[in-house]
Every structure is written in C-alpha cells, then in structure tokens.
Amino acid sequence: MTPYPAPPPQNMPALVARIQRDFANMTPQFQIGARYLIDCPADIPVASMRRIAEQAGVQPATLVRLAQSLGYQGWDDLKRIYVQALRSEPKRYAVQARKLVRDANPTALGQAVAVQADNIQALGQANAGRMAAATRMLSAAPHVHIAGFRASYAPAFTFQYLYRLFRPSVSLLRSDAGTLEMELRAINRRDATVIISFAPYSHESMQVADAARKAGSKVLAICDSVVAPIALQADCVLVFSTNTPSFFPSSTPALALVEILIAQLLAQAGPKAVEGLKRAEEQLHATGAYLNAR
C-alpha cells in the first residue's frame, strides 16, 4: 500500500522543522535551495522566485520542485507561509502606542497582568523538550559568553550576574565604545555563546551569532521564535512570548526564562556550585555590597 504523502507545513516553525528533518536526504541542489530558505527568510516574501534562485545559486525550476517535495503544489504556496509570518511580526512601537492611547480604559491593568501571566505559563510547554539540552551544552563549555543588546540587555545582564555567582568562567559581550568586534575575538570553538534577542532583532545580535559560528562555538539562542534570525543556525533554542497590550514587546518572559535556566544550571553543577555561591554571597556581605540587617 502506498502511504499518503505528508501534508505541507502550515506555518514557519513547521516548515523549518520539515526542512531540518528532510535535509540530509535532499539532492545537493535541493539542499542549496533549502539552506537559502532557512538562512534568508526575510527575502522570500519580497523577492521574485527568479531573484531568489539567482541569489541561492540554483535554477528557478529547482525551487518549484523543492516546494513540491515539501508538500506544496508549487512555489507560491510555499511563499505564502513566509508572507503570513511577515504579517504576524510586531507592529512598530508608534503604531501600538497610538492604539494604546486611543483604546485606554480602566481595565487595562488587569488585562496586562493576564497577558503576562499567560506568557509565563507558556514557557513550560514551549521549552519542555529544549531546556535539558541547553543546560547540558552550557555546563560542558569551559567558558560561556552572553550577549543581549538594547531591550535584550536586561535579561542578558541578569543571566551573566546570576551565573557568575557560582561560576566564574562567564562573561558578558558588550558594545561599549564600539569594542564589540574586539570582544568577539575571545570566542573559540570550545566555548558556548548565549544570545538573547526578540523582534525587531538588533544588528549586534547577528554580529555575535556570525562570529560564534565562524569560531566554531556552540550557540544557544534565547528568543521569541524558532525562526528568529539568531535561532535558525543555533545549536539550541529556548523561546519566550513577547505578547503585551502595551506599545513595546514584553521582556518579562525572557527574564523569567533566564531565571529558570539559571536554576537548572545550578542543579546540574551540584555541590561545587553551591559552595561557589556560598563564597560569593559571603564576600558580598563582607565587602559591604549588601546591607547587613541589624
């Protein structure tokens, strides 16, 4: 009996998962086209098939056959998935702010709290199969580099601050005074690099991702989508929602996810980490960094 063909993926995460699953068995030309679909998702909704084929280095007919191999009737059906993903991207801050001012109402506080609660609740299901792999990867690395820029700086700094309480070989990649390129030289193939970002994605986060890949470092992306630019070629991905009724994407779930990951890393490290944490805490009290209760 001939098996029924699998239905085509209906959204970007499903499409990426299908490509990743089938990639090893694709022809060399299909692999070239599929790699372009993964690496350059922003080009697909806005460029012609002929232009995309030229950029990827394949024939237009190859893209049509690739789409059909993934379950679609043709290129237009595959492209529609990218168009839908583009339309679902967050609106610009000013657009959201105007709506917030126009629709202001006395129940807004309760609604905002409910949305944040949903964001936090969703972390468990979204990362259930990912957290253990991320923890193992970071624990095995001799050094961990952490990066987050603009609105993502707060969760990145929190991650570095908490992790260093029990592990000294952790550093925060910064872009102060234009020195990011200099700091990226410290990444090597035995390290792990953590990048935190959400849409609209910063240029610096992609700089770090590119530098880490070139250095051979393992990469953990902590972001708002499995098809975020920093996630597409990451070794591990942890995801969080940025839903909010406000004008700016919420970073609260990112902070919560970082705290959860830190707890997992401490548990993985065991008694040695607890001793390191104890020494750090005692030093903070001894140096006057913390106010001692009287």
Secondary structure, DSSP 8 states (H G I E B T S, - for coil): ----------SHHHHHHHHHHHGGGS-HHHHHHHHHHHH-TTTTTTS-HHHHHHHHTS-HHHHHHHHHHTT-SSHHHHHHHHHHHHHTS---HHHHHHHHHHT--TTHHHHHHHHHHHHHHHHHHHHTTTHHHHHHHHHH-S-EEEEE-GGGHHHHHHHHHHHHTT-SSEEEE--GGG-HHHHHTT--TTSEEEEEE-SS--HHHHHHHHHHHHHT-EEEEEES-TTSTTTTT-SEEEE-----SSSS---HHHHHHHHHHHHHHHHHHTHHHHHHHHHHHHHHHHTTSS----
